[in-house]
Amino acid sequence: MDAKLTLKLNANVIERAKKYASKRKVSLSKVVENQLDLITRDEPSADIKISPFVSSIADGKALNDTRDWKELRSDYIDYLDEKHH
C-alpha cells in the first residue's frame, strides 16, 4: 500500500536527487523509498559481504584510499580469484 510523505529538504539536494533519478529513469519517490528501505532493514545477511567501496557509495562518504591503480587492480583480481574459486 502506498502512502504520501511530505519532506522538507535543501533545494540543492533536491535538484541533485532529481538528476540522479532522471539519469536512472526512475521516480524520485522510488529513489527515496529504496534508500529508506535499505537503511531500515534489520541486519544484513551474514553471508553477503559488502565491500568498503559499496559501503562508501551507500552512505555517501568518500572512500579514503591512497593506493595506486596497480595495487587496486591487484586487490580486485585477488578478490575475483577468491570469489570464483
C-alpha distances in whole Angstrom, upper triangle without the diagonal:
4,7,10,13,17,19,23,24,28,29,30,27,25,27,28,24,24,27,25,22,24,27,24,22,19,17,18,14,14,17,16,13,15,18,16,14,18,20,17,18,21,24,24,26,30,31,29,31,30,33,34,34,30,30,31,29,26,27,29,32,35,37,40,42,46,47,48,47,49,48,44,45,47,44,42,44,45,41,40,44,42,39,40,43
4,7,10,13,16,20,21,24,25,27,24,21,24,24,21,20,23,22,19,21,24,22,20,16,14,14,11,11,14,13,10,13,16,14,13,17,19,17,18,21,24,25,27,30,31,29,31,30,32,33,32,29,28,30,27,24,25,27,30,33,35,39,41,44,45,47,45,48,47,43,44,46,43,41,43,44,40,40,43,42,39,40,44
4,7,10,13,17,19,22,23,25,23,20,23,24,20,20,24,23,20,22,25,23,22,18,15,15,11,12,15,13,11,15,16,14,14,18,19,17,19,22,25,26,28,32,33,31,33,31,34,34,33,30,29,30,28,25,25,27,30,33,35,39,41,45,46,47,46,49,48,44,45,47,45,42,45,46,42,42,45,44,41,43,46
4,7,10,14,16,19,20,22,20,17,20,21,18,18,22,21,18,21,24,22,21,17,14,13,10,12,14,12,11,15,16,14,15,19,19,18,20,24,27,27,30,33,35,33,34,32,34,34,33,30,29,30,27,24,25,26,29,32,35,38,40,44,45,47,46,49,48,44,45,48,45,43,46,46,43,43,46,45,42,44,47
4,7,10,13,16,17,20,17,15,18,19,16,17,20,20,18,20,23,22,21,18,14,12,9,12,13,10,10,14,14,12,14,17,17,16,19,22,25,26,29,32,34,32,33,30,32,32,31,28,27,27,25,22,22,23,26,29,32,35,38,41,43,44,44,47,46,42,44,46,43,41,44,45,41,42,45,44,41,43,47
4,7,10,13,14,17,15,13,16,18,15,16,20,20,18,20,23,23,22,19,15,13,11,14,15,12,13,16,16,14,17,19,19,18,22,25,28,28,32,35,36,34,34,32,33,33,32,29,28,27,25,23,22,23,26,29,32,35,38,41,43,44,44,47,46,42,44,47,44,42,45,46,43,43,47,46,43,45,49
4,6,10,11,14,12,10,14,15,13,14,18,18,17,19,22,22,22,19,15,12,11,14,14,10,12,16,14,13,16,18,17,17,21,24,26,27,30,33,35,32,33,30,31,30,29,27,25,25,23,21,20,20,23,26,29,31,34,38,40,41,41,44,43,40,42,44,41,40,43,44,41,41,45,44,41,44,47
4,7,9,12,11,10,13,15,13,15,18,18,18,20,23,23,23,21,18,14,14,17,16,13,16,18,16,16,19,21,19,20,23,26,29,29,33,35,37,35,34,31,32,31,30,28,26,25,23,22,20,20,22,25,28,31,34,37,39,41,41,44,43,40,42,45,42,41,44,45,42,43,46,45,43,46,49
4,6,8,7,7,10,12,11,12,15,16,16,18,20,21,22,19,17,13,14,16,15,12,15,17,15,15,19,20,18,20,23,26,28,28,32,34,36,33,32,29,30,28,27,25,23,22,20,19,18,16,19,22,25,28,31,33,36,37,37,41,40,37,39,41,39,38,41,42,39,40,44,43,41,43,47
4,6,5,6,9,10,11,12,15,15,17,18,20,21,22,21,18,15,16,19,16,15,18,20,17,18,21,22,20,22,26,29,30,30,34,36,37,34,33,30,30,28,26,25,24,22,20,20,18,16,18,21,24,26,29,32,34,36,36,39,39,36,38,41,38,37,41,42,39,40,44,43,41,44,47
4,5,5,6,9,10,11,13,14,15,16,19,20,21,20,17,14,16,19,17,15,19,21,19,20,23,23,23,25,28,31,32,32,36,38,39,36,35,31,31,30,28,26,26,24,22,21,20,18,20,22,26,28,31,33,36,36,36,40,40,36,38,41,40,38,41,43,40,41,45,44,42,45,48
4,5,5,6,9,10,11,12,14,15,17,19,20,19,17,14,17,19,16,16,19,20,18,20,23,23,22,25,28,31,32,31,34,36,38,34,33,29,29,27,25,24,23,21,19,19,18,15,18,19,23,25,28,30,32,33,33,36,36,33,35,38,36,35,38,40,37,38,42,42,40,42,46
4,5,5,6,9,10,10,12,14,15,17,18,17,15,12,14,16,13,12,16,17,15,16,19,19,19,21,24,27,28,28,31,33,34,31,30,26,26,24,22,21,20,18,16,16,15,13,15,17,21,23,26,28,31,32,31,35,34,31,33,36,34,33,36,37,35,36,39,39,37,39,43
4,6,5,6,9,10,10,12,14,15,16,15,12,9,11,14,12,11,15,16,15,16,19,19,19,21,24,28,29,28,32,34,35,32,31,28,28,27,24,23,22,21,18,18,17,15,18,20,24,26,29,31,34,34,34,37,37,34,35,38,36,35,38,39,37,37,41,41,38,40,44
4,5,5,6,9,10,11,12,14,15,15,13,10,13,15,13,14,17,18,17,19,22,22,22,24,27,30,32,31,34,36,37,33,32,29,29,27,25,23,24,22,19,19,19,16,19,20,24,26,29,31,33,34,33,36,36,33,35,38,36,34,37,39,37,37,41,41,39,41,44
4,5,5,6,9,10,11,13,14,14,13,10,14,15,12,13,16,16,15,18,20,20,20,23,25,28,29,28,31,33,34,30,29,26,25,24,21,20,20,18,15,16,16,13,16,17,20,23,25,28,29,30,29,33,33,29,31,34,32,30,34,36,33,33,37,37,35,37,41
4,5,5,6,8,10,11,12,11,10,7,10,11,8,9,13,13,12,14,17,17,17,20,22,25,27,25,28,31,31,28,27,24,24,23,21,19,19,17,14,14,15,13,16,18,21,24,26,29,30,31,30,33,33,30,31,34,32,30,33,35,32,33,36,36,34,36,39
4,5,5,6,9,10,10,9,8,6,10,11,9,11,14,15,14,17,19,19,20,22,24,28,29,28,31,33,34,30,30,27,27,26,24,22,22,21,18,17,18,16,20,21,24,27,29,32,33,34,32,36,36,32,33,36,35,32,36,37,35,35,38,38,36,38,41
4,5,5,6,9,10,10,10,9,13,13,11,13,16,16,16,19,21,21,22,24,26,30,31,29,31,34,34,30,30,26,26,25,22,21,22,20,17,17,19,16,19,20,23,26,27,30,31,31,30,33,33,30,31,34,33,30,33,36,33,33,37,37,35,36,40
4,6,5,7,9,9,10,8,12,11,9,11,14,13,13,16,18,17,19,21,23,26,27,25,28,30,30,26,26,23,22,22,19,17,18,17,13,14,15,13,17,17,20,23,25,27,29,29,27,31,31,27,28,31,30,27,30,32,29,29,33,33,31,33,36
4,6,5,6,5,6,6,9,8,7,10,12,12,12,15,16,17,18,21,22,26,27,25,27,30,30,27,27,23,24,24,21,19,20,19,16,15,17,16,19,20,23,26,28,31,32,32,30,33,33,30,30,33,32,29,32,34,31,31,34,34,32,33,37
4,5,5,6,7,8,12,11,10,13,15,15,16,19,20,20,22,24,26,29,30,29,31,33,33,30,30,26,27,27,24,22,23,22,18,19,21,19,22,23,25,29,30,32,33,33,31,34,35,31,32,35,34,31,33,36,33,32,36,36,34,35,39
4,6,8,10,11,14,13,12,15,17,16,17,20,21,20,23,25,26,30,30,28,30,32,32,28,28,25,24,25,21,19,21,20,17,18,20,18,21,21,23,26,27,30,30,30,28,31,32,28,28,32,31,28,30,33,30,29,33,34,31,32,36
4,6,9,10,13,11,10,13,15,13,14,18,18,18,20,23,23,27,27,25,27,29,29,25,25,22,23,23,20,18,20,20,16,16,19,18,21,21,23,26,27,30,30,30,28,31,31,28,28,31,29,26,29,31,28,27,31,32,29,30,33
4,7,9,12,10,10,14,15,14,16,19,19,19,22,24,25,28,29,27,29,32,31,28,28,25,26,27,24,21,23,23,19,19,22,21,24,25,27,30,31,34,34,34,32,35,35,31,31,34,33,30,32,34,32,30,34,35,32,32,36
4,7,8,6,7,11,11,11,13,15,16,17,19,21,22,25,27,25,27,30,30,26,27,24,25,26,23,21,22,22,18,18,20,19,23,24,26,30,31,34,35,35,33,36,36,32,32,35,34,31,33,35,32,31,35,35,31,33,36
4,5,5,7,9,10,11,13,14,15,17,19,20,21,25,27,26,28,31,31,28,29,26,27,28,25,22,23,23,20,18,20,20,24,25,28,31,33,36,37,37,35,38,38,34,35,38,36,33,36,38,34,34,38,37,34,36,39
4,5,5,6,9,10,11,12,14,15,17,18,20,24,26,25,27,30,31,28,28,25,26,26,24,21,21,21,18,17,18,17,21,23,26,29,31,34,35,36,34,38,37,34,35,37,35,33,36,37,34,34,38,37,34,36,40
4,5,5,6,9,10,11,12,14,16,16,18,22,24,23,26,29,30,27,28,25,27,27,25,22,22,22,19,17,19,19,22,25,27,31,33,36,37,38,37,40,39,36,37,39,37,34,37,39,35,35,39,38,35,37,40
4,5,5,6,9,10,10,12,14,15,16,20,22,21,23,27,27,24,25,23,24,25,23,20,20,21,18,16,18,18,22,24,26,30,31,35,36,36,35,38,37,33,34,37,34,32,34,36,32,32,35,35,32,33,37
4,5,5,6,9,10,11,13,14,16,19,21,20,22,25,26,23,23,20,22,22,20,17,17,17,14,12,14,14,18,20,22,26,28,31,32,33,32,35,34,30,31,34,31,29,32,33,30,30,33,33,30,32,35
4,5,5,6,8,10,11,12,14,18,20,19,22,25,26,23,24,21,23,22,21,18,18,18,15,13,14,14,18,21,23,26,29,32,33,35,34,36,36,32,33,36,33,31,34,35,32,32,35,35,32,34,37
4,6,5,6,9,10,11,12,16,18,18,20,24,25,22,23,21,23,23,22,19,18,19,17,14,15,17,20,23,25,28,30,34,35,36,35,38,37,33,34,37,34,32,34,35,32,32,35,34,31,33,36
4,6,5,6,9,10,11,15,16,15,18,21,22,19,20,17,19,20,19,16,15,17,14,11,13,15,18,21,22,26,28,31,32,33,32,35,34,30,31,33,30,28,31,31,28,28,31,30,27,29,33
4,5,5,6,9,10,14,15,14,17,20,22,19,19,16,18,18,17,14,13,14,12,9,10,12,15,18,19,23,25,29,30,31,30,33,32,28,30,32,29,27,30,31,27,28,31,30,27,30,33
4,5,5,6,9,12,14,14,18,21,22,20,21,18,20,20,20,17,15,17,15,11,12,14,17,20,22,25,28,31,33,35,34,36,35,31,33,35,32,30,33,33,30,31,34,32,30,32,35
4,6,5,6,10,12,12,15,18,20,17,19,17,20,20,20,17,16,18,16,12,14,16,19,22,23,27,29,32,33,35,34,36,35,31,33,34,31,29,32,32,29,29,32,31,28,30,33
4,6,6,9,10,10,13,16,17,14,15,13,16,16,17,13,12,14,13,9,11,13,16,19,20,23,25,29,30,32,31,33,31,28,29,31,28,26,29,29,25,26,29,27,24,27,30
4,6,8,10,10,14,16,18,16,16,14,17,16,17,14,12,14,13,9,9,13,15,18,19,22,25,28,30,32,31,34,32,28,30,32,28,27,30,30,26,28,31,29,26,29,32
4,7,9,10,14,17,19,17,18,17,20,20,21,17,15,17,17,13,13,16,19,22,23,26,28,32,33,35,35,37,35,32,34,35,31,30,33,33,29,30,33,31,28,31,34
4,6,7,11,14,16,14,16,15,18,19,20,17,15,18,17,14,15,18,20,23,23,26,28,32,33,35,34,36,34,31,33,34,30,29,31,31,27,28,31,28,26,29,31
4,6,9,12,14,14,16,15,19,20,21,18,16,19,20,16,16,20,22,25,25,27,29,33,33,36,35,37,35,32,33,34,30,29,32,31,27,28,31,28,26,28,30
4,6,8,11,11,12,13,16,17,19,17,14,18,18,15,16,20,21,23,23,25,27,30,31,33,33,34,32,29,31,31,27,26,29,28,24,25,28,25,23,26,27
4,6,9,8,9,9,13,15,17,14,12,16,16,14,15,18,20,22,21,24,25,28,29,31,30,32,29,26,27,28,24,23,25,24,21,22,24,22,19,22,24
4,5,6,8,10,14,16,18,15,15,18,19,16,18,21,22,24,23,26,26,30,29,32,31,32,29,26,27,27,24,23,25,23,20,20,22,20,17,20,22
4,6,7,10,13,15,18,16,15,19,20,18,19,22,23,24,23,25,25,29,28,31,30,30,28,25,26,26,22,21,23,21,18,19,21,18,16,19,20
4,6,10,13,16,18,16,16,20,20,19,21,24,24,25,23,25,25,28,27,30,29,29,26,24,24,24,21,19,21,19,16,17,18,15,13,15,17
4,6,10,13,15,12,13,16,17,15,18,20,21,22,20,23,23,26,25,27,26,27,24,21,22,22,19,17,19,18,14,15,17,14,12,15,17
4,6,10,12,10,10,14,15,14,16,18,19,19,17,19,19,22,21,24,23,23,21,18,19,19,16,14,16,15,12,13,15,13,11,14,16
4,7,8,6,7,10,11,10,12,15,15,16,14,16,17,20,20,22,21,22,20,17,18,19,15,14,17,16,12,14,17,15,13,16,19
4,5,5,6,9,10,11,12,14,14,13,11,13,13,16,16,18,17,18,16,13,15,15,12,11,14,14,10,12,15,14,13,16,18
4,6,5,6,9,10,10,12,10,10,7,10,10,14,14,16,16,18,16,13,15,16,13,12,16,15,13,15,18,17,16,19,22
4,5,5,6,9,10,10,10,9,6,10,10,13,13,15,14,17,15,11,14,15,13,11,15,16,13,15,18,18,16,20,22
4,5,5,6,9,10,10,10,9,13,13,17,17,19,18,20,18,15,16,18,15,13,17,17,14,16,19,18,16,19,22
4,5,5,6,8,8,10,9,12,13,17,18,20,20,22,20,17,19,20,17,16,20,19,16,18,21,20,18,22,24
4,5,5,6,5,6,6,9,11,15,16,18,18,21,19,16,18,20,17,17,20,21,18,20,23,22,21,24,27
4,6,5,7,7,8,12,14,17,18,20,19,22,21,17,19,21,19,17,21,22,19,20,24,23,21,24,27
4,6,8,10,11,15,17,20,21,23,22,25,24,20,22,24,21,20,23,23,20,22,25,24,22,25,28
4,6,9,10,13,16,20,21,23,23,26,24,21,24,26,23,22,25,25,22,24,27,26,25,28,30
4,7,9,12,15,18,20,22,22,25,24,21,23,25,23,22,25,26,23,25,28,28,26,29,32
4,6,9,12,15,18,20,20,23,22,19,22,24,21,21,24,25,23,25,28,27,26,29,32
4,6,9,12,14,16,17,20,19,16,19,21,19,18,22,23,21,23,26,26,25,28,31
4,6,9,11,14,14,17,15,13,16,18,15,15,19,20,18,20,23,23,22,25,28
4,7,9,12,14,17,15,13,16,18,16,17,20,20,19,22,24,24,24,27,29
4,6,9,10,13,11,9,13,14,12,14,17,17,17,19,22,22,22,25,27
4,7,9,12,10,10,13,14,13,15,18,18,18,21,23,23,24,27,28
4,7,8,6,6,10,11,10,12,15,15,16,18,20,21,22,24,26
4,6,6,6,9,10,11,12,14,16,17,19,20,21,23,25,26
4,5,5,6,8,10,10,12,14,15,16,18,20,21,22,24
4,5,5,6,9,10,10,12,14,15,16,18,20,21,22
4,5,5,6,9,10,11,12,14,15,17,18,20,21
4,5,5,6,9,10,10,12,14,15,16,18,20
4,5,5,6,9,10,10,12,14,15,16,18
4,5,5,6,9,10,11,12,14,15,16
4,5,5,6,9,10,11,12,14,15
4,5,5,6,9,10,10,12,14
4,5,5,6,9,10,11,12
4,5,5,6,9,10,11
4,5,5,6,9,10
4,5,5,6,8
4,5,5,6
4,6,6
4,6
4
